[in-house]
Amino acid sequence: MKKVTAYFVRHGQTMLNHYNKIQGWIDSPLTEKGRADAKRAGKQLSNIPFAAAYSSDSGRAIETARIALRENPNNMNIVSYQYPEFREQCHGYFEGNDANQMWQFVGEQVKMTSESDVLGTYGLERARDLIHQADLYGDAEDNAMFWKRLDRGFDKLRANSKDGDQVLVVSHGMTIRSIVDRYTPELDEGVATINGSITKLEITDDDIHVVFFNKTDFQS
């Protein structure tokens, strides 16, 4: 059975992260801190001989991957791919809105008004359905839509990899946490994925195992 080791990095801090705005499929540039986040992750992963590097097609993920790979001595030989399947979840109508306001609006359906209450009570997957239901235009991804897309991304990664490959994947906070929550839920302690943090996955033909989640002090 083929096994691929993937180091998932959350992109560096962006302007919208800094302002606590909802950022899924919309984009904003990395801040100075965000570029430092990317460089730190790159340094921590600099000893790993990556067979390939992947990111979502969002600019913040592409820029993070580019900065991180500069720290790898083999960077000139690492082929990079951008897969839309590794995007953040789409929040539809709520994109760009203040995060606290979105959760107040979404939470009204279940008589809760904060992100921590909604996620703590209903979990990530049910919360996605609540966001979709609250979207006035119906454009936010529900849980089934989100996982259909993400599973397609993992299938493409598997098809493009050989047994024993180690790959970099730059993705997004809720996407990475959702992978952890589904495949190794004991590692999801209800905390946000940190900008520039590293999460290690072992991907086989029919399963995914999370080795660790959300590290900012990884030593390769």
N, CA and C atoms as a LAMMPS dump frame, in Angstrom:
ITEM: TIMESTEP
0
ITEM: NUMBER OF ATOMS
660
ITEM: BOX BOUNDS ff ff ff
-5.0000000000000000e+02 5.0000000000000000e+02
-5.0000000000000000e+02 5.0000000000000000e+02
-5.0000000000000000e+02 5.0000000000000000e+02
ITEM: ATOMS id mol type element x y z
1 1 1 N 0.845 -1.202 0
2 1 2 C 0 0 0
3 1 3 C 0.879 1.251 0
4 2 1 N 0.541 2.173 -0.868
5 2 2 C 1.304 3.422 -0.969
6 2 3 C 1.036 4.305 0.241
7 3 1 N 2.11 4.935 0.748
8 3 2 C 1.968 5.901 1.839
9 3 3 C 2.716 7.17 1.483
10 4 1 N 2.042 8.296 1.625
11 4 2 C 2.619 9.614 1.363
12 4 3 C 2.565 10.417 2.655
13 5 1 N 3.669 11.055 3
14 5 2 C 3.713 11.929 4.174
15 5 3 C 3.527 13.369 3.714
16 6 1 N 2.516 14.025 4.244
17 6 2 C 2.206 15.398 3.847
18 6 3 C 2.318 16.327 5.047
19 7 1 N 3.071 17.387 4.882
20 7 2 C 3.191 18.423 5.907
21 7 3 C 2.276 19.577 5.495
22 8 1 N 1.136 19.682 6.184
23 8 2 C 0.169 20.746 5.904
24 8 3 C 0.533 21.977 6.724
25 9 1 N 0.696 23.099 6.044
26 9 2 C 1.008 24.377 6.683
27 9 3 C -0.155 25.331 6.473
28 10 1 N -0.61 25.954 7.549
29 10 2 C -1.583 27.016 7.359
30 10 3 C -0.852 28.247 6.842
31 11 1 N -1.457 28.929 5.865
32 11 2 C -0.855 30.148 5.323
33 11 3 C -0.551 31.154 6.431
34 12 1 N 0.357 32.084 6.142
35 12 2 C 0.684 33.137 7.09
36 12 3 C -0.469 34.105 7.294
37 13 1 N -0.363 34.883 8.364
38 13 2 C -1.421 35.859 8.674
39 13 3 C -1.658 36.805 7.494
40 14 1 N -2.93 37.107 7.242
41 14 2 C -3.305 38.048 6.195
42 14 3 C -3.93 39.296 6.81
43 15 1 N -4.185 40.277 5.95
44 15 2 C -4.857 41.491 6.42
45 15 3 C -6.216 41.161 7.026
46 16 1 N -6.987 40.297 6.364
47 16 2 C -8.317 39.979 6.879
48 16 3 C -8.243 39.163 8.16
49 17 1 N -7.235 38.287 8.295
50 17 2 C -7.028 37.614 9.585
51 17 3 C -6.809 38.652 10.683
52 18 1 N -5.957 39.622 10.382
53 18 2 C -5.594 40.643 11.367
54 18 3 C -6.82 41.428 11.831
55 19 1 N -7.765 41.652 10.908
56 19 2 C -8.961 42.432 11.227
57 19 3 C -10.125 41.556 11.685
58 20 1 N -9.896 40.253 11.864
59 20 2 C -10.929 39.308 12.312
60 20 3 C -12.122 39.273 11.364
61 21 1 N -11.807 39.25 10.056
62 21 2 C -12.834 39.148 9.027
63 21 3 C -12.897 37.709 8.503
64 22 1 N -14.074 37.32 8.042
65 22 2 C -14.259 35.996 7.459
66 22 3 C -13.551 35.939 6.105
67 23 1 N -12.698 34.934 5.95
68 23 2 C -11.904 34.809 4.73
69 23 3 C -11.876 33.345 4.312
70 24 1 N -12.691 33.029 3.338
71 24 2 C -12.715 31.673 2.807
72 24 3 C -12.204 31.662 1.384
73 25 1 N -13.117 31.906 0.442
74 25 2 C -12.698 31.948 -0.959
75 25 3 C -12.228 33.33 -1.385
76 26 1 N -12.6 34.387 -0.653
77 26 2 C -11.994 35.687 -0.959
78 26 3 C -10.576 35.698 -0.4
79 27 1 N -9.783 36.666 -0.833
80 27 2 C -8.367 36.644 -0.506
81 27 3 C -7.905 38.008 -0.018
82 28 1 N -6.763 38.026 0.648
83 28 2 C -6.082 39.264 1.005
84 28 3 C -4.605 38.945 1.168
85 29 1 N -3.734 39.957 1.055
86 29 2 C -2.292 39.692 1.089
87 29 3 C -1.784 39.369 2.484
88 30 1 N -0.629 38.718 2.518
89 30 2 C 0.02 38.46 3.787
90 30 3 C 0.481 39.766 4.412
91 31 1 N 0.398 39.832 5.738
92 31 2 C 0.985 40.94 6.479
93 31 3 C 2.48 40.67 6.672
94 32 1 N 3.164 41.61 7.282
95 32 2 C 4.58 41.382 7.611
96 32 3 C 4.712 40.175 8.533
97 33 1 N 3.815 40.074 9.508
98 33 2 C 3.819 38.899 10.373
99 33 3 C 3.548 37.635 9.568
100 34 1 N 2.634 37.721 8.592
101 34 2 C 2.314 36.567 7.77
102 34 3 C 3.499 36.061 6.975
103 35 1 N 4.306 36.977 6.468
104 35 2 C 5.509 36.562 5.749
105 35 3 C 6.509 35.922 6.702
106 36 1 N 6.562 36.436 7.925
107 36 2 C 7.426 35.817 8.942
108 36 3 C 6.911 34.427 9.324
109 37 1 N 5.583 34.265 9.403
110 37 2 C 4.999 32.954 9.668
111 37 3 C 5.448 31.951 8.611
112 38 1 N 5.387 32.362 7.356
113 38 2 C 5.755 31.475 6.25
114 38 3 C 7.235 31.124 6.298
115 39 1 N 8.062 32.109 6.582
116 39 2 C 9.505 31.862 6.649
117 39 3 C 9.838 30.916 7.801
118 40 1 N 9.166 31.096 8.941
119 40 2 C 9.411 30.209 10.088
120 40 3 C 9.068 28.761 9.73
121 41 1 N 7.92 28.558 9.102
122 41 2 C 7.537 27.201 8.702
123 41 3 C 8.544 26.627 7.717
124 42 1 N 8.989 27.456 6.792
125 42 2 C 9.969 26.99 5.812
126 42 3 C 11.269 26.563 6.452
127 43 1 N 11.727 27.325 7.427
128 43 2 C 12.965 26.965 8.132
129 43 3 C 12.794 25.639 8.876
130 44 1 N 11.639 25.45 9.513
131 44 2 C 11.413 24.224 10.278
132 44 3 C 11.33 22.993 9.379
133 45 1 N 10.946 23.196 8.128
134 45 2 C 10.813 22.085 7.182
135 45 3 C 11.977 22.013 6.19
136 46 1 N 13.008 22.795 6.424
137 46 2 C 14.059 22.951 5.415
138 46 3 C 14.886 21.691 5.183
139 47 1 N 14.888 20.763 6.125
140 47 2 C 15.68 19.543 5.961
141 47 3 C 14.911 18.407 5.295
142 48 1 N 13.667 18.642 4.94
143 48 2 C 12.849 17.58 4.352
144 48 3 C 12.965 17.615 2.833
145 49 1 N 13.329 16.497 2.212
146 49 2 C 13.471 16.453 0.746
147 49 3 C 12.113 16.271 0.066
148 50 1 N 11.405 17.356 -0.105
149 50 2 C 10.064 17.279 -0.661
150 50 3 C 10.086 16.784 -2.108
151 51 1 N 9.173 15.871 -2.416
152 51 2 C 9.007 15.419 -3.796
153 51 3 C 8.185 16.422 -4.604
154 52 1 N 7.331 17.177 -3.925
155 52 2 C 6.487 18.175 -4.585
156 52 3 C 5.926 19.103 -3.525
157 53 1 N 5.416 20.243 -3.979
158 53 2 C 4.764 21.198 -3.083
159 53 3 C 3.406 21.558 -3.66
160 54 1 N 2.398 21.551 -2.806
161 54 2 C 1.033 21.869 -3.212
162 54 3 C 0.533 23.05 -2.378
163 55 1 N -0.388 23.787 -2.967
164 55 2 C -1.108 24.799 -2.205
165 55 3 C -2.491 24.907 -2.804
166 56 1 N -3.389 25.572 -2.089
167 56 2 C -4.637 25.952 -2.731
168 56 3 C -4.309 27.005 -3.786
169 57 1 N -5.307 27.39 -4.559
170 57 2 C -5.075 28.417 -5.582
171 57 3 C -5.338 29.821 -5.054
172 58 1 N -5.51 29.98 -3.742
173 58 2 C -5.653 31.309 -3.141
174 58 3 C -4.285 31.977 -3.037
175 59 1 N -4.244 33.262 -3.297
176 59 2 C -2.966 33.967 -3.32
177 59 3 C -2.196 33.863 -2.026
178 60 1 N -2.895 33.882 -0.893
179 60 2 C -2.216 33.823 0.396
180 60 3 C -1.515 32.487 0.602
181 61 1 N -2.088 31.407 0.059
182 61 2 C -1.458 30.094 0.174
183 61 3 C -0.28 29.975 -0.798
184 62 1 N -0.453 30.49 -2.003
185 62 2 C 0.63 30.448 -2.994
186 62 3 C 1.836 31.242 -2.496
187 63 1 N 1.592 32.434 -1.927
188 63 2 C 2.693 33.255 -1.42
189 63 3 C 3.379 32.584 -0.237
190 64 1 N 2.608 31.984 0.645
191 64 2 C 3.195 31.276 1.786
192 64 3 C 4.087 30.138 1.307
193 65 1 N 3.62 29.359 0.345
194 65 2 C 4.425 28.253 -0.188
195 65 3 C 5.707 28.767 -0.812
196 66 1 N 5.613 29.846 -1.555
197 66 2 C 6.795 30.403 -2.214
198 66 3 C 7.843 30.838 -1.191
199 67 1 N 7.406 31.514 -0.134
200 67 2 C 8.336 31.975 0.898
201 67 3 C 8.934 30.786 1.64
202 68 1 N 8.097 29.816 1.995
203 68 2 C 8.579 28.648 2.738
204 68 3 C 9.597 27.855 1.941
205 69 1 N 9.352 27.687 0.657
206 69 2 C 10.254 26.872 -0.161
207 69 3 C 11.609 27.525 -0.373
208 70 1 N 11.682 28.845 -0.24
209 70 2 C 12.991 29.517 -0.359
210 70 3 C 13.972 29.035 0.699
211 71 1 N 13.437 28.536 1.828
212 71 2 C 14.294 28.076 2.918
213 71 3 C 14.807 26.655 2.692
214 72 1 N 14.295 25.969 1.671
215 72 2 C 14.7 24.592 1.408
216 72 3 C 15.837 24.562 0.399
217 73 1 N 16.955 23.912 0.723
218 73 2 C 18.103 23.918 -0.196
219 73 3 C 17.813 23.257 -1.533
220 74 1 N 16.745 22.454 -1.605
221 74 2 C 16.39 21.778 -2.858
222 74 3 C 15.258 22.479 -3.585
223 75 1 N 15.005 23.744 -3.236
224 75 2 C 13.796 24.399 -3.726
225 75 3 C 13.718 24.48 -5.245
226 76 1 N 14.863 24.556 -5.924
227 76 2 C 14.85 24.68 -7.379
228 76 3 C 14.339 23.41 -8.054
229 77 1 N 14.379 22.285 -7.336
230 77 2 C 13.973 21.008 -7.914
231 77 3 C 12.582 20.565 -7.458
232 78 1 N 11.909 21.393 -6.66
233 78 2 C 10.591 21.027 -6.131
234 78 3 C 9.517 21.629 -7.035
235 79 1 N 8.742 20.78 -7.669
236 79 2 C 7.664 21.242 -8.546
237 79 3 C 6.457 21.623 -7.694
238 80 1 N 5.883 22.797 -7.973
239 80 2 C 4.748 23.293 -7.197
240 80 3 C 3.457 23.183 -8
241 81 1 N 2.38 22.849 -7.297
242 81 2 C 1.058 22.721 -7.905
243 81 3 C 0.065 23.547 -7.092
244 82 1 N -0.928 24.114 -7.772
245 82 2 C -2.003 24.827 -7.085
246 82 3 C -3.313 24.081 -7.345
247 83 1 N -3.91 23.571 -6.287
248 83 2 C -5.152 22.818 -6.383
249 83 3 C -6.283 23.599 -5.714
250 84 1 N -7.313 23.996 -6.449
251 84 2 C -8.454 24.676 -5.805
252 84 3 C -9.14 23.801 -4.773
253 85 1 N -8.952 22.482 -4.873
254 85 2 C -9.578 21.577 -3.908
255 85 3 C -9.088 21.795 -2.485
256 86 1 N -7.902 22.394 -2.318
257 86 2 C -7.36 22.63 -0.973
258 86 3 C -7.663 24.03 -0.454
259 87 1 N -8.643 24.704 -1.066
260 87 2 C -9.083 26.009 -0.565
261 87 3 C -9.712 25.89 0.824
262 88 1 N -9.878 27.055 1.44
263 88 2 C -10.68 27.15 2.658
264 88 3 C -12.145 26.922 2.303
265 89 1 N -12.972 26.598 3.314
266 89 2 C -14.396 26.457 3.054
267 89 3 C -14.964 27.79 2.575
268 90 1 N -15.963 27.701 1.715
269 90 2 C -16.602 28.912 1.193
270 90 3 C -17.718 29.346 2.142
271 91 1 N -17.678 30.621 2.553
272 91 2 C -18.681 31.159 3.473
273 91 3 C -19.76 31.959 2.752
274 92 1 N -19.717 31.982 1.421
275 92 2 C -20.768 32.625 0.648
276 92 3 C -21.012 34.072 1.033
277 93 1 N -22.256 34.362 1.389
278 93 2 C -22.689 35.718 1.729
279 93 3 C -21.846 36.35 2.826
280 94 1 N -21.257 35.531 3.698
281 94 2 C -20.55 36.055 4.87
282 94 3 C -19.089 36.403 4.591
283 95 1 N -18.617 36.108 3.394
284 95 2 C -17.213 36.412 3.079
285 95 3 C -16.926 37.906 3.278
286 96 1 N -15.854 38.187 4.022
287 96 2 C -15.445 39.56 4.276
288 96 3 C -16.127 40.217 5.464
289 97 1 N -17.14 39.563 6.022
290 97 2 C -17.842 40.13 7.178
291 97 3 C -17.032 39.952 8.459
292 98 1 N -17.358 40.748 9.46
293 98 2 C -16.756 40.567 10.777
294 98 3 C -17.106 39.175 11.299
295 99 1 N -16.112 38.454 11.808
296 99 2 C -16.325 37.068 12.224
297 99 3 C -17.348 36.95 13.34
298 100 1 N -17.274 37.83 14.32
299 100 2 C -18.223 37.755 15.438
300 100 3 C -19.656 37.988 14.966
301 101 1 N -19.831 38.908 14.014
302 101 2 C -21.166 39.178 13.499
303 101 3 C -21.718 37.973 12.741
304 102 1 N -20.835 37.29 11.97
305 102 2 C -21.306 36.111 11.256
306 102 3 C -21.816 35.053 12.223
307 103 1 N -21.048 34.8 13.281
308 103 2 C -21.45 33.751 14.212
309 103 3 C -22.716 34.119 14.982
310 104 1 N -22.921 35.407 15.235
311 104 2 C -24.175 35.83 15.847
312 104 3 C -25.349 35.521 14.926
313 105 1 N -25.165 35.809 13.653
314 105 2 C -26.22 35.58 12.661
315 105 3 C -26.479 34.086 12.488
316 106 1 N -25.404 33.316 12.302
317 106 2 C -25.533 31.865 12.118
318 106 3 C -26.111 31.208 13.365
319 107 1 N -25.62 31.633 14.526
320 107 2 C -26.011 31.009 15.781
321 107 3 C -27.452 31.245 16.181
322 108 1 N -28.08 32.269 15.604
323 108 2 C -29.496 32.529 15.921
324 108 3 C -30.369 31.314 15.636
325 109 1 N -29.945 30.494 14.664
326 109 2 C -30.737 29.308 14.31
327 109 3 C -30.835 28.32 15.472
328 110 1 N -29.797 28.331 16.321
329 110 2 C -29.751 27.361 17.428
330 110 3 C -29.669 28.078 18.776
331 111 1 N -30.062 29.365 18.78
332 111 2 C -30.132 30.168 20.007
333 111 3 C -28.762 30.303 20.685
334 112 1 N -27.713 30.454 19.846
335 112 2 C -26.365 30.724 20.343
336 112 3 C -25.797 31.886 19.557
337 113 1 N -24.844 32.604 20.147
338 113 2 C -24.357 33.811 19.477
339 113 3 C -22.843 33.893 19.375
340 114 1 N -22.129 32.815 19.665
341 114 2 C -20.67 32.874 19.57
342 114 3 C -20.136 31.653 18.838
343 115 1 N -18.984 31.822 18.216
344 115 2 C -18.324 30.722 17.504
345 115 3 C -18.027 29.563 18.454
346 116 1 N -17.498 29.88 19.644
347 116 2 C -17.12 28.817 20.571
348 116 3 C -18.331 27.994 21.005
349 117 1 N -19.476 28.657 21.209
350 117 2 C -20.68 27.928 21.611
351 117 3 C -21.185 27.03 20.484
352 118 1 N -21.229 27.575 19.259
353 118 2 C -21.739 26.789 18.13
354 118 3 C -20.836 25.6 17.843
355 119 1 N -19.521 25.852 17.743
356 119 2 C -18.596 24.763 17.436
357 119 3 C -18.518 23.766 18.59
358 120 1 N -18.535 24.273 19.818
359 120 2 C -18.444 23.385 20.966
360 120 3 C -19.647 22.476 21.115
361 121 1 N -20.796 22.954 20.685
362 121 2 C -22.033 22.176 20.82
363 121 3 C -22.297 21.295 19.599
364 122 1 N -22.058 21.833 18.413
365 122 2 C -22.471 21.127 17.193
366 122 3 C -21.307 20.559 16.38
367 123 1 N -20.064 21.014 16.636
368 123 2 C -18.917 20.505 15.893
369 123 3 C -18.75 21.197 14.549
370 124 1 N -17.599 20.956 13.924
371 124 2 C -17.247 21.653 12.692
372 124 3 C -18.187 21.301 11.535
373 125 1 N -18.548 20.029 11.439
374 125 2 C -19.301 19.597 10.264
375 125 3 C -20.74 20.116 10.302
376 126 1 N -21.382 20.019 11.434
377 126 2 C -22.744 20.559 11.564
378 126 3 C -22.732 22.084 11.458
379 127 1 N -21.666 22.718 11.957
380 127 2 C -21.568 24.179 11.864
381 127 3 C -21.518 24.629 10.404
382 128 1 N -20.843 23.846 9.548
383 128 2 C -20.818 24.191 8.123
384 128 3 C -22.223 24.187 7.531
385 129 1 N -23.019 23.204 7.935
386 129 2 C -24.401 23.162 7.457
387 129 3 C -25.192 24.359 7.963
388 130 1 N -24.939 24.789 9.194
389 130 2 C -25.637 25.95 9.738
390 130 3 C -25.261 27.227 8.977
391 131 1 N -23.985 27.356 8.615
392 131 2 C -23.561 28.523 7.829
393 131 3 C -24.26 28.515 6.473
394 132 1 N -24.312 27.348 5.844
395 132 2 C -24.982 27.228 4.549
396 132 3 C -26.459 27.607 4.669
397 133 1 N -27.118 27.142 5.713
398 133 2 C -28.538 27.415 5.9
399 133 3 C -28.806 28.894 6.169
400 134 1 N -27.849 29.561 6.811
401 134 2 C -28.023 30.97 7.139
402 134 3 C -27.675 31.904 5.985
403 135 1 N -26.973 31.381 4.981
404 135 2 C -26.536 32.196 3.851
405 135 3 C -27.754 32.618 3.021
406 136 1 N -27.975 33.916 2.892
407 136 2 C -29.142 34.436 2.18
408 136 3 C -29.145 34.059 0.705
409 137 1 N -27.966 33.756 0.151
410 137 2 C -27.847 33.414 -1.263
411 137 3 C -27.611 31.92 -1.498
412 138 1 N -27.393 31.165 -0.445
413 138 2 C -27.173 29.737 -0.592
414 138 3 C -25.846 29.355 -1.188
415 139 1 N -24.854 30.271 -1.157
416 139 2 C -23.569 30.007 -1.797
417 139 3 C -22.544 29.368 -0.872
418 140 1 N -22.716 29.471 0.439
419 140 2 C -21.768 28.862 1.377
420 140 3 C -21.807 27.344 1.216
421 141 1 N -20.628 26.715 1.295
422 141 2 C -20.57 25.269 1.183
423 141 3 C -21.2 24.605 2.405
424 142 1 N -22.02 23.603 2.174
425 142 2 C -22.425 22.768 3.292
426 142 3 C -21.371 21.684 3.484
427 143 1 N -21.554 20.841 4.48
428 143 2 C -20.503 19.881 4.814
429 143 3 C -20.256 18.88 3.692
430 144 1 N -21.325 18.418 3.039
431 144 2 C -21.162 17.453 1.959
432 144 3 C -20.409 18.064 0.782
433 145 1 N -20.714 19.309 0.446
434 145 2 C -20.018 19.989 -0.646
435 145 3 C -18.545 20.167 -0.32
436 146 1 N -18.264 20.576 0.902
437 146 2 C -16.881 20.798 1.339
438 146 3 C -16.06 19.518 1.211
439 147 1 N -16.592 18.399 1.723
440 147 2 C -15.823 17.157 1.729
441 147 3 C -15.732 16.529 0.344
442 148 1 N -16.717 16.719 -0.492
443 148 2 C -16.611 16.234 -1.868
444 148 3 C -15.436 16.899 -2.569
445 149 1 N -15.284 18.206 -2.358
446 149 2 C -14.163 18.948 -2.952
447 149 3 C -12.833 18.51 -2.356
448 150 1 N -12.77 18.453 -1.033
449 150 2 C -11.499 18.136 -0.381
450 150 3 C -11.059 16.699 -0.68
451 151 1 N -11.997 15.767 -0.694
452 151 2 C -11.66 14.383 -1.032
453 151 3 C -11.098 14.293 -2.448
454 152 1 N -11.638 15.087 -3.348
455 152 2 C -11.118 15.121 -4.715
456 152 3 C -9.664 15.609 -4.726
457 153 1 N -9.344 16.581 -3.87
458 153 2 C -7.967 17.056 -3.76
459 153 3 C -7.029 15.973 -3.262
460 154 1 N -7.451 15.225 -2.246
461 154 2 C -6.609 14.131 -1.749
462 154 3 C -6.416 13.053 -2.81
463 155 1 N -7.46 12.765 -3.583
464 155 2 C -7.32 11.776 -4.648
465 155 3 C -6.311 12.243 -5.701
466 156 1 N -6.34 13.524 -6.046
467 156 2 C -5.369 14.059 -7.006
468 156 3 C -3.952 13.991 -6.449
469 157 1 N -3.799 14.305 -5.167
470 157 2 C -2.473 14.222 -4.541
471 157 3 C -1.965 12.78 -4.56
472 158 1 N -2.822 11.84 -4.2
473 158 2 C -2.424 10.421 -4.226
474 158 3 C -1.979 10.002 -5.63
475 159 1 N -2.759 10.383 -6.629
476 159 2 C -2.464 9.978 -7.995
477 159 3 C -1.155 10.567 -8.5
478 160 1 N -0.768 11.709 -7.939
479 160 2 C 0.444 12.403 -8.382
480 160 3 C 1.67 12.028 -7.56
481 161 1 N 1.53 11.098 -6.611
482 161 2 C 2.616 10.775 -5.678
483 161 3 C 3.02 9.307 -5.782
484 162 1 N 4.262 9.056 -5.386
485 162 2 C 4.779 7.694 -5.297
486 162 3 C 4.894 7.288 -3.828
487 163 1 N 4.979 5.987 -3.6
488 163 2 C 5.135 5.482 -2.246
489 163 3 C 6.392 6.071 -1.613
490 164 1 N 6.246 6.579 -0.399
491 164 2 C 7.374 7.148 0.321
492 164 3 C 7.603 8.627 0.097
493 165 1 N 6.855 9.249 -0.814
494 165 2 C 7.024 10.679 -1.059
495 165 3 C 6.693 11.485 0.191
496 166 1 N 7.427 12.588 0.34
497 166 2 C 7.103 13.602 1.341
498 166 3 C 6.753 14.882 0.59
499 167 1 N 5.626 15.489 0.937
500 167 2 C 5.152 16.657 0.198
501 167 3 C 4.76 17.768 1.161
502 168 1 N 4.87 18.995 0.665
503 168 2 C 4.384 20.18 1.372
504 168 3 C 3.01 20.524 0.824
505 169 1 N 2.077 20.854 1.707
506 169 2 C 0.761 21.342 1.287
507 169 3 C 0.444 22.589 2.102
508 170 1 N 0.272 23.719 1.438
509 170 2 C -0.131 24.946 2.13
510 170 3 C -1.629 25.131 1.93
511 171 1 N -2.355 25.131 3.024
512 171 2 C -3.804 25.218 2.969
513 171 3 C -4.287 26.235 4.009
514 172 1 N -5.424 25.974 4.631
515 172 2 C -6.136 26.995 5.39
516 172 3 C -6.591 26.463 6.738
517 173 1 N -6.853 27.388 7.656
518 173 2 C -7.071 27.026 9.048
519 173 3 C -8.213 26.066 9.292
520 174 1 N -9.411 26.401 8.809
521 174 2 C -10.551 25.528 9.066
522 174 3 C -10.47 24.247 8.25
523 175 1 N -9.864 24.325 7.069
524 175 2 C -9.684 23.119 6.256
525 175 3 C -8.779 22.125 6.976
526 176 1 N -7.652 22.599 7.491
527 176 2 C -6.732 21.706 8.194
528 176 3 C -7.38 21.15 9.452
529 177 1 N -8.032 22.005 10.213
530 177 2 C -8.666 21.52 11.447
531 177 3 C -9.769 20.511 11.129
532 178 1 N -10.475 20.695 10.03
533 178 2 C -11.524 19.755 9.648
534 178 3 C -10.955 18.381 9.316
535 179 1 N -9.776 18.348 8.679
536 179 2 C -9.107 17.074 8.397
537 179 3 C -8.769 16.365 9.704
538 180 1 N -8.23 17.124 10.646
539 180 2 C -7.891 16.549 11.952
540 180 3 C -9.144 16.032 12.646
541 181 1 N -10.19 16.852 12.642
542 181 2 C -11.439 16.504 13.324
543 181 3 C -12.059 15.225 12.761
544 182 1 N -11.92 15.026 11.464
545 182 2 C -12.529 13.837 10.843
546 182 3 C -11.674 12.591 11.029
547 183 1 N -10.347 12.706 10.861
548 183 2 C -9.508 11.518 10.784
549 183 3 C -8.793 11.156 12.09
550 184 1 N -8.469 12.139 12.912
551 184 2 C -7.832 11.855 14.202
552 184 3 C -8.399 12.833 15.222
553 185 1 N -9.683 12.675 15.558
554 185 2 C -10.389 13.701 16.342
555 185 3 C -9.812 13.943 17.725
556 186 1 N -9.095 12.971 18.279
557 186 2 C -8.537 13.179 19.612
558 186 3 C -7.482 14.285 19.629
559 187 1 N -6.951 14.66 18.457
560 187 2 C -5.963 15.733 18.398
561 187 3 C -6.595 17.119 18.278
562 188 1 N -7.895 17.165 17.977
563 188 2 C -8.576 18.456 17.867
564 188 3 C -9.088 18.857 19.244
565 189 1 N -8.389 19.797 19.858
566 189 2 C -8.732 20.235 21.206
567 189 3 C -9.559 21.522 21.205
568 190 1 N -10.169 21.82 20.06
569 190 2 C -11.043 22.978 19.996
570 190 3 C -10.316 24.297 19.839
571 191 1 N -9.057 24.267 19.4
572 191 2 C -8.291 25.506 19.232
573 191 3 C -8.126 25.803 17.745
574 192 1 N -7.988 27.078 17.425
575 192 2 C -7.815 27.486 16.035
576 192 3 C -6.463 27.032 15.506
577 193 1 N -6.408 26.769 14.211
578 193 2 C -5.139 26.451 13.552
579 193 3 C -4.319 27.725 13.455
580 194 1 N -3.088 27.691 13.94
581 194 2 C -2.241 28.887 14.001
582 194 3 C -1.633 29.176 12.629
583 195 1 N -1.581 30.456 12.263
584 195 2 C -0.926 30.838 11.015
585 195 3 C 0.516 30.349 10.995
586 196 1 N 0.896 29.653 9.925
587 196 2 C 2.263 29.15 9.798
588 196 3 C 2.525 27.871 10.566
589 197 1 N 1.507 27.298 11.209
590 197 2 C 1.713 26.055 11.955
591 197 3 C 1.811 24.866 10.996
592 198 1 N 2.353 23.766 11.519
593 198 2 C 2.594 22.562 10.72
594 198 3 C 1.762 21.414 11.291
595 199 1 N 1.098 20.699 10.393
596 199 2 C 0.314 19.511 10.736
597 199 3 C 0.781 18.375 9.832
598 200 1 N 1.138 17.245 10.419
599 200 2 C 1.701 16.13 9.652
600 200 3 C 0.651 15.051 9.432
601 201 1 N 0.474 14.656 8.168
602 201 2 C -0.463 13.601 7.803
603 201 3 C 0.281 12.436 7.163
604 202 1 N -0.224 11.236 7.401
605 202 2 C 0.194 10.061 6.649
606 202 3 C -1.005 9.625 5.817
607 203 1 N -0.846 9.692 4.502
608 203 2 C -1.938 9.449 3.568
609 203 3 C -1.694 8.121 2.857
610 204 1 N -2.614 7.191 3.006
611 204 2 C -2.543 5.915 2.293
612 204 3 C -3.638 5.893 1.229
613 205 1 N -3.766 4.75 0.545
614 205 2 C -4.725 4.66 -0.551
615 205 3 C -6.157 4.873 -0.087
616 206 1 N -6.457 4.491 1.145
617 206 2 C -7.85 4.546 1.599
618 206 3 C -8.037 5.167 2.976
619 207 1 N -7.008 5.852 3.475
620 207 2 C -7.147 6.436 4.809
621 207 3 C -6.171 7.595 4.969
622 208 1 N -6.408 8.373 6.02
623 208 2 C -5.526 9.479 6.407
624 208 3 C -5.347 9.402 7.914
625 209 1 N -4.111 9.537 8.374
626 209 2 C -3.833 9.568 9.81
627 209 3 C -3.067 10.852 10.121
628 210 1 N -3.503 11.555 11.143
629 210 2 C -2.818 12.779 11.566
630 210 3 C -1.804 12.424 12.645
631 211 1 N -0.528 12.693 12.37
632 211 2 C 0.547 12.386 13.314
633 211 3 C 0.615 13.461 14.389
634 212 1 N 0.578 14.722 13.98
635 212 2 C 0.49 15.83 14.934
636 212 3 C -0.205 17.001 14.259
637 213 1 N -0.683 17.923 15.087
638 213 2 C -1.503 19.038 14.62
639 213 3 C -1.02 20.347 15.222
640 214 1 N -0.88 21.366 14.355
641 214 2 C -0.796 22.76 14.827
642 214 3 C 0.516 23.092 15.542
643 215 1 N 1.626 22.501 15.103
644 215 2 C 2.909 22.776 15.752
645 215 3 C 3.578 24.016 15.144
646 216 1 N 4.111 24.855 16.008
647 216 2 C 4.884 26.023 15.552
648 216 3 C 6.355 25.887 15.938
649 217 1 N 6.73 24.73 16.529
650 217 2 C 8.107 24.53 16.975
651 217 3 C 8.638 23.19 16.455
652 218 1 N 8.218 22.802 15.264
653 218 2 C 8.609 21.511 14.701
654 218 3 C 10.094 21.488 14.386
655 219 1 N 10.732 20.372 14.718
656 219 2 C 12.146 20.166 14.405
657 219 3 C 12.267 18.95 13.489
658 220 1 N 12.656 19.191 12.246
659 220 2 C 12.758 18.085 11.285
660 220 3 C 14.089 17.343 11.452
